[in-house]
Amino acid sequence: MLVQLCLYIYCKCLWRFVKFALRKITGKCELQRICYSRKPGAERTLKIESSLKSSRNELLQSAVITHIDDIERTVDNIMQLKRINPDTNPQFGISLQACLLQIVGYRRLIAEVERLRRDQYDSENPHHEEMLLKLWTFLRPDVKLNGRISKQWCEIGFQGDDPKTDFRGMGMLGLYNLVFFAEHDNATARQVLFDSNQPKYRFSFAIVGINITDLSYTLLLSGALKTHLYNVAPEAPSLFHFHKTFCYLMHEFHNFWIEEDPLDIMEFNRVREKFHKRMIKQLQNPDMTLCPRFAASESPMNL
């Protein structure tokens, strides 16, 4: 244990000496070297985030948790701290600000997603009821729903005649994801629903959607989605980006389920776990972008 501790201290001191030497040789601090040598997106932002978190300076450490409205001032303070002239290094300030927008935006997105997850479906809430009925309308536009409480809900993959009980795990987050998918990629959503009702591929569309919401949520919290979101969101990632990611995962899981050709729905957990591991592996590539195969408006859904 003592040997490991000494080795850790030695490596840490050596790394700080290397950084000091590079600063003297290049005339640039570590943040500048990252911004100038890394391409925009996950490759640059992940390095900036790591550098700020590992710094001994309180200003640099706190930069990753600053309020989004204070980012510009934070960048100015960092440039003053590092004695970087904004007139001779204009691109550095722009690049660092873009990175901080992504870093802080990711943290804010986690908070927004968590808020929706904790917001439990309430049948007395008109907005919740409206969203649920929208889901039916988008998925079954030619079929009239006989009533709010109906066995017809099973046709789109709910477990009983009142869907509200199925949202307990993911709250309103699960419903918003499903409605977004059904609205913005209607053709694919209806195809997945159609396939889900075929004897060969049978699975519960809505329940799978709630499970994939849980998977998306897990990837977000673990930080695995940083690679994708830092690559697709030039500024702060938003709920809209999260919903689009869900659409991609639903589409890919549908294909994966068919490829796996499970014997029955009892194999769902095995297939889901295998799919989860595949996504984790793909997201380890800093150039990875999960590209939803649908044309969606760039305006976020009104929540």
Buried (B, 14 or more C-beta within 10 A) or exposed (E): EEEEEEEEEEEEEEEEEEBEEBBEEEEBBBBBBBBBEBEBBBBBBBBBBEBBEEBEEEBBEEBBEBEBEEBEEBBEBBBEEBEBEEEEBEEBBEBBBBBBBBBBBBEBBBEBBBBBBEBEBEEEEEEBBEBBEBBBBBBBEEEEBEEBEBEBBBBBBBEEBBBBEBBEEBBBBBBBBBBBBBBBBBEBBBEBBEBBBEEEBEBBBBBBBBBBBBBBBBBBEEEBBBBBBBBBBEEBBBBBBBBBBBBBBBBBBBEBBEEEEBEEBEBBEEBBEEBBEEBEEBBEEBEBBBEBEBEBEEEEBEB
